Amino acid sequence: MIGATLGLYFARRFIVAFSIVFATVFALIYMLDFVELMRRAGDAVGAGTGTMAKLAFFRAPAIAEQVIPFSILFGSMVAFIGLSRRLELVIARAAGLSAWQFTLPALAVAILTGFAVMMAYNPVATLLKDRAGALEAQIFRRGGVTLGGEIWLRQRSVDGEAILRASAYDPETNRLRGVTAFVMDDANRLVERIEAQSADLRRGYWRFRQARVISVDVEPGQFETYLVASNLTADEIRSALGPAAAVSFWSLPAIVERLELAGLDATRYRLLYQTLLARPALLAAMVLLAACFSLKFLRSGGLAQMVLGGVSAGFGLYIATSIAGDLGNAGVVSTTFAAWVAPSVASALSVLTLLHREDG
């Protein structure tokens, strides 16, 4: 095994390289977002430079979270190439150390970083993103924001099961617009159909406005307001209709449970939870990919090909992860398989490559 002193030295080099790469990317994301927000601000009330700078700072961590795997990849390549350029890897090999031994500190850093991102960075980034959403709504959405496109919701309540279709949803007022509701009894028989201009969610019920009710028992009627029991909450509806990335790691299991109890689709939240659980494995795969392309002795040349190969492999892993995520989100494969297959396959191929190069 590699000694503690040498292992800590290698680990420190990887931490420094990763930190520099991530800080550079974070600063670039912040500056680009700040410029874009200043362009959007115009004459909006309260959209001063300081406010836009704070809004960009709140938004940046959630965006930067998506590039952490690439920061690990580029940081590992920088660290490996730097160690090789100074002949430190040559000396380590001459001392009897294999590639597995001086790659181990980088793997440990990547795995620990993955757990830190999953358990600490993601909740903080989500919290800041929520604050950014509230601040952005205050500045840019003075009339409220409406999620357009056809919206479908399903609920179970004391009145039975109901399916709601709406043309739009306003998350600030919890109002559905252009609503059609199909209410069924416990035997899944259609009991009534409700058509209304809007429906407001209250505690334990929906209040339909200007509703036309068609029932199997009575003549169709027109009502100023019409009430239907509901077990949904505003948070559940926003979670079902909003972006899954707005939910922190620690809240995901409870969100999934509540959505399933309410009869709503929780696939994307299960996928996000598994993706966060697989983050340490993904970062470890990035280190192994970097090792495959960065451990060559630099005196033999080919630095540009090494860097290009590592970057191409990293983007290939990213594309494979995205495709697997799309398949999992569509229900073609399980969410666990979709989250873990790409890091697992990439790690296995990288290990095989290193075994071939090191051990023949």
N, C-alpha and C positions, 0 to 999 in steps of 0.2 A: 504493500500500500504506500501511497505517496505520503511523505512526511507532513506534519502539521504546519511547519513554517513555510515550506514550499507550497503546500496546498492553499494556505491563507494568502500567500503572495499572488498566486494565480487567480484566486477568487477575487482579490482586490482589483486586479487588473481588469477582470471581466466586469465587475461592478462599475468601475470608473468609465469603461468604454460604453457600457449600456446607458449609464446615467447621462453621459455627454450626448449620445445619439438621441435619447428620449427627450432631453431638455431642448435640444435643437429643434426636433420635430414639434414639441409642444409650443415653443416660441413662434415657430412658423405658422402653426394652426391658429394661435392666438392673434397674431398680427393680421393674417388674412381675414379672419372672422371679424376683427375690429374694423378693418377697412370696409368690409361689406356692410356691417351694421351702421357705420357712419354714412355710407351711401344711402342706405334705406331710411335713415333717420329724417333727413330733410328738415321740415319745419314741425315735426312732431313735438307735442308738448312734453317737456321733461327729458328730451333726448339730447342731453348735453354730452360733452366729451367724456366727463367722468362717469356718467351713467352708462354710456356705451362701453367704456373700458371695463366697468364692473360686470356688465352683461356678457361681454366676450370672455371674461375670466370665468364666469359661472358656466359657460357653455363649453369651454375648451377641454376640461377633463373628460367628459363623456365622449367627445370626438377623438381625443388622444388615446382613449382606452382601446380603440379599434386598431391602432398601429403599434401597440406594445409588442405583439409577436415579431413585427418587422424590426423594431428597435432591438429586440433580443438577437435576431439574426444578424443585423448589421454590426451590433456591438460585439458579438462573438467573433465575427469575421475580422473586425478591426483588432481585437485582442489577440487572436491567433496569428494574424499576419504580423502584428507588432512584435510578438514574442519570437516569431520565426526570423524577422528582419534583424533583430538583435542577437540572433543565434542562441537564444535561451532555450528554445525547444531542441536545438541540436545538442546542447550541453545536457539537457534532461535525458535525451535519448542515449547519449554516451554514458550517462550514469546508470543506465539500465531501466529507465522508465518507458513505458509503452504509451501509445496514444490514449488508451483507456484511462491511464492514471492522470495525465495532465488535462484530460477532458472532464474528469469527474468534478473538479471544482466548478467549472462552468455549468455543468448539469445541476449541481446543488444550488447554485445561484438562481438558475432559471426556474427550478421547481419551487424554491422558496418565494421567488418573485410571483409565480403563478398563484400560490396560496395567498400572498399579500394582496394581489389584484382582486382575487375572488372575494376575500373576506373583509378587506378594508377599503381598497381603492374604489371598487365598484359601488358600495353603499355611499361613499362620500361623493363620487361623481354623480350618482343618481340624485342625491339631496341637492347638490348645486344645480343640476339640470332642472329640478322642480322649481327652485328659486328663480332660475333664469326664465322658465316658462311663465311664472307669475309676473316677473318684471317686464317681460316682453309683451304679455297680454295688456299690462297697464299702459304701455307706451304705444304699441302698434295696433291693438285690438280694442279700441275704445267702444266699438259697437258690439263686441263679443265676436267669437269665432265659431263657425259652424262647420262640422265635418260633413261634407257632401257625399253624394253617391248613395246607392240603396243600402240601407242598414237593416239587418235582421237580428232580432233578439228572441230568446226563448226563456221562459220562466215557469216555475212551479209554485203554486200558492194554495191557500185553502179553497179557492174557487176552481182548482184543477190546473191544467197546463194551458199556457197561452203562448202564441207566436205573434210577435209584433214586427211589422215592416214599416220603415219610415224612410222619407226622402232625405232627411238631414237630422243632425243632433247637435245641440248647443251645450257643450260641457259646462259652461259657466252657470247656466240656469237649469241644467238637467231637463231640457225640453226636447222632445221629439216633434218633428214637423212632418205634415203629410202622412199621418199614421193610419195603418190598417191593422187591426188586431183580430186574431182568430182564437176564440176561447173554447176549450174542450173540457169535457168532464173526465172523471177518473177512468172511464172506459175508452178514452180517446175518441169520443164522438163529438162532432162539432156542435156546440151549444149556441154560439152567437158570433156574429161578425160585427166589428165596430169600425167605422170610418170617421175620422176626426181631423180637424185642421191641425191640432197639436195635442200633445199629452205631456203633462208635467209629473215628474216623479216626486212623490211625497213619502213620508215615513210609513211604509207598509201598504201603499196603494198608488195606482196611476190615476190622475185626474184628467179625463179627456174633455176637450172644449169643442163646442159645436159638433157634437157626435151624432151620427146616424147609426142606429143599432138595428141589426137584422137578426131576429131570434127564431128558433124553431118552434117556440111555444106561443108567441104573441106576434101581433102585427108590427111591421117596421115602424120605428118612432124616431123623432128628432129630439135631442136633449141639449140644453145649454151646457151642462156638465154631466159627466158620467164616470163613476168610480169602478175600478177593477183592482182587486187585491194583488199585491206583489211582494215577493221576498227579496227583490233586488235592492242593492244600495247604489248610491251614486259612484262610489269607488269601484264597484264591480263593473258598472257600465263603462266607466272611463277606462278601466283595465282591459275590458273586452274590445273596446273600439279604438283605444289609443295605442301608441307604439309600445311593444313589449320591453324595449330597452329602458323605459322609464321606471321599471320596477327593480329594486335592489335585490341582491342575492338573498339576504335574510328574509325578505318578504315573499319570495317566490313560492315556497311550499304552501303558505297560507292562501295566497292568491289562487293557486291551482286548485286547492281544495274547495274554496268558496265558489269558484267559477263552475266546477264540476257539479257541485250541489245545486247550483242555480240552473244547470242545464246548458251552460255556455261552453263554447269550444276553448279549451285551455292548452291546445297543442303547442302554440308558439311559446307559451310560458314554460311548459315542460322542456321544450327544446332549449330555451335560453338557460334554464337551470342546469341542464346537462352540459351545455356549452361552457358555462362558467366552471362546472366541476372538472371539465376536461382541459381547462386552461393551463394547469401545470404540465400536463402531458404535451400540449401543443407547444409550449415554450421549450420544453426539453427536446422535442422534435426539431425545432429551429436550431438549437445548439448542435445537435447531431448533423443536421444538414450543413451548417457552417463548418464543422470539423471535416466533413467529407471534401470540401472544396478549399480549405485554408491551411492544411497541414503540410502542403508541399514545400520542399526546400526552395527558397526564393532565388538562390544562386542559379538554379536551372531555368529561370525565366517563367513566363506564362502567368504573370500576376493578373493581367487584364482578363484572361480566360477564366482564372480562378474566381475572380469577383463576379464576372458575368454568369458563370455557372451557378454560384451560390445564390445570386439574386433571382435567376430564372427558377431555380428549385424552390425558393421561398414563395415566389408568386404562384408557382404551380401548386404548392400546398395550400395557399390561400384560395385559389380557384376550386380545388377539390373540396375544401372545407365549405365553401359557399354552395357548391352544387349539392353536397350531402345535406346541408342545412335546408336548402329548398325542397329536397325530397322528403326530409323529415317534417317540414312544415306543411307539406301537401298530404302527409299521411301515407306516402308510398313505403317508407321504412320507419322503423321505430325511432323515437327521438334519441334514445340512448345510442343506437347504432349510428345515427346521423352525426352525433356530436363526437364520438370516439373513433370512428373508422379512419378518418384522414390522418390524425396524429399517430394512431397506432401503425398504419401502413407506412407512413413516412419514417417513423422511428425504426421499424423493422428493416426497411430498405437501406437506411443509413447505417444501421449496425452491420448488415451484410456487406455493404461497401467498405466499411472500416475493417471488418474482419478479413476481407480479401486483400486489402492494401497492407495491413499490418502483419497478418499471419499467413498470407498466401493461400 
